[in-house]
Amino acid sequence: MEGASEKGEFRLYDLTKDPSESNDVANRHPEVAEDYLRQLKQWDASLPRKKKQ
């Protein structure tokens, strides 16, 4: 899985209050960000992979 999550960077937005995603709230809610990352990794691991030739 590629992206910021591999570097330990989390971004979390409250889309009901911040639809333009300008206020990252991950620092205020690290448990939510970590749970979403865990779920993302589980989902990513479940995807079929292309075999390298």
Buried (B, 14 or more C-beta within 10 A) or exposed (E): EEEEBEEEEBEBBEEEEEEEEEEBBBEEBEEEBEEBBEEEEEEEEEEEEEEEE
